[in-house]
Amino acid sequence: MSAFLGPIHYWLYHKIQLQQSIVDELYELEINMVYTLRMSVTVNLAPSKTNRWRK
């Protein structure tokens, strides 16, 4: 039975490792994109100090 299940477990373990690395990379990409978007919004849409409509 071990000769039958061994290759399956080996294959499944490596498949899980690959999927986890993909998820980790997507998570890092998302963090970088959110940070970039937040900085872009802050720089481009922040109210200026010389805005004459605000008191």
Backbone bond lengths (Angstrom), bond angles and torsions (degrees), N, CA, C in turn:
res aa  C-N    CA-C-N  psi(-1)  N-CA   C-N-CA  omega(-1)  CA-C   N-CA-C  phi
1 M - - - 1.449 - - 1.531 110.49 -
2 S 1.323 117.00 -36.22 1.451 120.89 179.02 1.529 111.04 -63.41
3 A 1.312 116.20 -36.57 1.466 119.53 179.11 1.525 110.69 -65.86
4 F 1.320 117.25 -27.23 1.454 121.39 179.54 1.537 110.87 -83.64
5 L 1.341 116.52 -44.53 1.462 120.34 -174.86 1.527 113.27 -83.06
6 G 1.318 117.79 -24.22 1.463 120.78 -178.29 1.520 113.15 -55.43
7 P 1.337 119.09 -53.57 1.463 119.54 179.47 1.533 113.35 -62.46
8 I 1.315 116.92 -33.33 1.468 120.06 178.78 1.520 109.80 -66.38
9 H 1.315 117.48 -44.79 1.465 121.48 179.43 1.528 110.22 -64.55
10 Y 1.314 116.58 -41.35 1.458 121.49 178.63 1.528 110.08 -61.21
11 W 1.321 117.23 -47.04 1.458 122.33 179.78 1.533 110.51 -63.58
12 L 1.325 116.38 -45.43 1.459 120.65 -178.25 1.525 111.46 -64.88
13 Y 1.328 117.29 -40.32 1.462 120.98 178.60 1.529 110.39 -59.84
14 H 1.313 117.27 -46.24 1.458 120.23 -179.12 1.530 111.60 -69.77
15 K 1.315 117.08 -32.48 1.465 119.59 176.05 1.531 110.05 -65.01
16 I 1.309 117.49 -42.28 1.468 121.48 178.62 1.524 110.15 -64.84
17 Q 1.337 116.91 -41.85 1.466 120.18 178.49 1.535 111.10 -61.25
18 L 1.317 116.94 -42.22 1.462 121.40 179.19 1.529 110.93 -64.20
19 Q 1.317 116.62 -45.33 1.460 120.02 179.90 1.526 111.04 -64.46
20 Q 1.318 117.66 -37.67 1.458 120.82 178.77 1.528 110.88 -65.85
21 S 1.316 116.81 -38.85 1.470 119.00 178.27 1.530 110.83 -66.79
22 I 1.323 117.48 -36.22 1.468 121.05 176.45 1.525 110.36 -64.77
23 V 1.321 116.96 -44.15 1.467 121.15 178.74 1.522 110.16 -62.71
24 D 1.327 117.70 -41.98 1.466 120.70 178.97 1.522 111.40 -62.43
25 E 1.314 117.63 -42.12 1.457 120.78 178.92 1.524 111.59 -66.16
26 L 1.329 117.25 -40.46 1.467 120.18 177.38 1.524 111.01 -64.35
27 Y 1.319 116.81 -38.31 1.462 121.04 178.69 1.523 110.47 -63.70
28 E 1.328 117.48 -45.43 1.460 120.88 177.76 1.528 111.12 -62.72
29 L 1.314 116.58 -40.83 1.456 120.61 178.12 1.520 110.95 -62.33
30 E 1.324 116.64 -41.73 1.461 120.88 179.02 1.519 110.77 -63.75
31 I 1.319 117.48 -43.03 1.463 120.57 179.35 1.521 110.01 -60.64
32 N 1.325 117.01 -44.09 1.463 120.43 179.82 1.521 111.44 -65.48
33 M 1.323 117.28 -39.28 1.459 120.22 -179.95 1.528 111.19 -67.58
34 V 1.323 116.90 -40.95 1.467 120.13 179.18 1.519 109.89 -64.73
35 Y 1.322 117.31 -42.58 1.464 120.32 178.68 1.525 110.88 -62.29
36 T 1.332 116.80 -44.87 1.459 120.95 179.67 1.524 111.21 -63.10
37 L 1.316 116.90 -43.50 1.462 120.68 178.87 1.517 110.78 -64.01
38 R 1.318 117.40 -43.28 1.471 121.10 -179.87 1.530 110.53 -61.99
39 M 1.328 116.94 -42.97 1.455 119.73 179.18 1.531 111.18 -66.71
40 S 1.314 116.87 -39.20 1.456 120.83 179.06 1.525 111.08 -63.34
41 V 1.313 116.53 -44.54 1.467 120.63 179.13 1.521 110.10 -65.18
42 T 1.312 117.12 -41.93 1.460 120.78 -179.69 1.522 111.08 -62.34
43 V 1.314 116.59 -43.54 1.467 120.51 -177.52 1.523 110.93 -72.41
44 N 1.313 117.79 -43.39 1.465 120.94 -172.65 1.521 114.53 -86.41
45 L 1.314 118.42 -26.80 1.457 119.52 -173.84 1.527 114.14 -116.35
46 A 1.311 116.86 2.40 1.463 118.87 178.72 1.519 109.16 -67.59
47 P 1.320 117.59 140.46 1.470 118.90 179.29 1.524 109.63 -66.29
48 S 1.304 114.72 138.43 1.467 118.93 179.85 1.519 109.28 -81.95
49 K 1.305 115.37 158.15 1.462 120.34 -179.80 1.519 111.79 -74.97
50 T 1.323 116.31 -17.39 1.467 119.57 -178.92 1.527 111.75 -99.61
51 N 1.312 116.75 18.61 1.459 119.90 -179.99 1.529 108.90 -68.54
52 R 1.312 117.12 116.52 1.464 120.17 -175.42 1.519 113.49 -76.78
53 W 1.315 117.94 -12.18 1.460 120.10 -178.26 1.513 112.08 -86.20
54 R 1.282 118.26 -16.04 1.470 121.22 178.00 1.521 109.40 -98.23
55 K 1.273 116.98 146.45 1.458 121.31 177.70 1.494 111.06 -107.91
